[in-house]
Amino acid sequence: MKSKQINEASKFLSYVLRHEPQAIGLQLDSEGWGNIDSLIAGAAKEGLNLDMKLIQAIVSSSDKRRFSISEDGLRIRAVQGHSTPTVSLQHIEKAPPDFLYHGTATRFLESIHQQGLIAGSRHYVHLSHDIPTAIAVGQRYGTPVVLKIEALRMHQQGFKFFEAENGVWLTEHVPLIFLHGNQSYPT
């Protein structure tokens, strides 16, 4: 299977399963699960040749583990990153490590320095457990910058943290007082 085909189909899955399931007539339950056969049929209407083999290749080859397939093999969901209001994954609250990291681009720093990290259209702010992962996230948007978050101190002061199935840490907001550094990493 060609990596270009996998990449294009993965972007389609992210769009549909995280943000716009109705674009192809897909119904997601409150945990984000959608029927794979309906997904394949909806993709076909949009001219995308998606089949179970390609879906399994995307799920198994993704180093970020963005998607999961149900145990019965009939449903798929995005693990995190939803903006659709009908999905509200029930993540288990967990104490974070001392520090977590947020990868962003230099062009977003002014806004971050005014309001901290906010979820925007997503349900949560996404945080990484290490700097290399945060750099990879940040460079998708331009010159990457890594911010260090005092996660454990936030948690001790009442902020809730969750760890998604794929290791991405989630919280609703990171106030400025817990943000440090803005080390940029030119690509």
Residue pairs with C-beta under 8 A, 6 or more apart in sequence:
1 53
1 54
1 57
5 54
6 54
6 57
6 58
6 61
8 48
9 48
9 50
9 54
9 55
9 58
10 58
10 62
10 66
12 43
12 46
12 48
12 50
13 39
13 55
13 58
13 66
13 67
13 76
13 78
14 66
14 78
14 81
15 23
16 23
16 24
16 26
16 34
16 39
16 42
16 43
17 28
17 32
17 34
17 67
17 76
17 77
17 78
18 78
18 81
18 82
18 83
18 84
19 82
19 83
19 84
20 84
21 27
21 28
21 34
21 84
21 86
23 42
23 46
24 39
24 42
24 43
24 45
24 46
25 38
25 42
25 45
26 34
26 35
26 38
26 39
26 42
27 34
27 35
27 38
28 34
28 77
28 84
28 86
28 87
29 87
30 86
30 87
30 88
31 77
31 87
31 89
31 90
32 77
32 78
32 82
32 87
32 89
33 70
33 75
33 76
33 77
34 75
34 76
34 77
35 74
35 75
36 52
36 55
36 69
36 73
36 74
36 75
36 76
37 74
39 50
39 55
39 76
40 50
40 51
40 52
40 55
43 49
43 50
44 50
55 69
55 76
56 69
58 67
59 67
59 68
59 69
59 76
64 166
65 79
65 165
65 166
65 167
66 78
66 79
66 81
66 166
67 76
67 77
67 78
67 79
68 76
68 77
68 79
68 165
69 75
69 76
70 76
70 77
79 164
79 165
79 166
79 168
80 89
80 91
80 124
80 126
80 164
80 165
80 166
80 168
80 170
81 122
81 126
82 89
82 122
82 123
83 121
83 122
83 123
87 123
88 123
89 123
89 164
91 162
91 163
91 164
91 170
92 162
92 163
93 160
93 161
93 162
94 161
94 162
94 163
95 152
95 155
95 161
96 127
96 151
96 152
96 154
96 155
96 161
96 163
96 169
97 129
97 151
97 152
98 150
98 151
98 152
98 153
99 148
99 149
99 150
99 151
99 152
100 127
100 128
100 129
100 149
100 151
100 169
101 127
101 128
101 129
101 130
101 131
101 133
101 134
101 146
101 147
101 148
101 149
102 117
102 125
102 126
102 127
102 128
102 134
102 137
102 146
102 147
102 149
102 174
102 179
103 128
103 133
103 134
103 135
103 136
103 137
103 138
103 139
103 144
103 145
103 146
104 112
104 137
104 138
104 141
104 144
104 145
104 147
105 138
105 139
105 141
105 142
105 143
105 144
105 145
106 142
106 143
106 145
106 184
107 141
107 142
108 141
108 145
109 145
109 182
112 147
112 179
113 176
115 176
116 173
116 174
116 175
116 176
116 178
116 179
117 125
117 147
117 149
117 173
117 174
117 179
118 125
118 173
119 125
119 172
119 173
123 170
124 162
124 170
124 171
124 172
125 170
125 171
125 172
125 173
125 174
126 137
126 168
126 169
126 170
127 149
127 151
127 168
127 169
127 170
127 171
127 174
128 134
128 137
128 168
128 169
129 167
129 169
131 146
134 144
134 146
134 147
135 144
135 146
135 185
136 144
137 144
138 144
138 145
138 146
138 185
139 185
139 187
143 184
143 185
143 186
143 187
144 184
144 185
144 187
145 182
145 183
145 184
145 185
146 181
146 182
146 183
146 185
147 179
147 180
147 181
147 182
148 179
148 180
148 181
149 174
149 178
149 179
149 180
150 178
150 180
151 161
151 169
151 171
151 178
153 178
154 161
154 171
154 174
154 175
154 178
155 161
159 171
159 172
159 173
160 171
160 172
161 169
161 170
161 171
162 169
162 170
162 171
163 169
163 170
164 170
